[in-house]
Amino acid sequence: MTFTTNERTRTSVEEFRRFSVDAQLALLWYGYLDIKDNLIPTNQPSVQETAAALVDQIQSMPQKQQLQAQRDIVSCASTEISRSYKALSSSAQLDVWLRLAEGMENGTIIPVPSDYQLPSETDSFVNRVKDWDFEQRVDFLRSVVFEMGAH
């Protein structure tokens, strides 16, 4: 199940999934930075609690393991964290990534290295997404993160 509402978004999700795992993580980070001022956190306690529990688990790890846990989720590796993530509702999955990004901002989650450069093959993708309105970006993010986690 995806949440895409049009062909353009669907093909962009497919394109996103073809990038390397680290490029996908960086794109999630930069996407968060781009929309964070307009985000309204969910007010559903169950979503907040389940997302917070998984993020707390990741946050308690050493930084290299934090990064590996995120890579495992993105690559759908069969790990405990990735399976736990996949069991979450789509809203909780999106909330996990928002909480991870907030953790990167406040220093509790390993950040994208300051010298990281997105691969050049992401340029046209990034430029296309920048033209979307807020709702299209959120729909895209929800679709992308829903496909992550161990199946």
Sequence and secondary structure as in RCSB ss.txt:
>XXXX:A:sequence
MTFTTNERTRTSVEEFRRFSVDAQLALLWYGYLDIKDNLIPTNQPSVQETAAALVDQIQSMPQKQQLQAQRDIVS
CASTEISRSYKALSSSAQLDVWLRLAEGMENGTIIPVPSDYQLPSETDSFVNRVKDWDFEQRVDFLRSVVFEMGA
H
>XXXX:A:secstr
     SHHHHHHHHHHHHS HHHHHHHHHHHHHHHGGG      HHHHHHHHHHHHHHHTS HHHHHHHHHHHHH
T  SHHHHHHHTS HHHHHHHHHHHHHHHHHTSS    TT    GGGHHHHHHHHTS HHHHHHHHHHHHHT S 
 
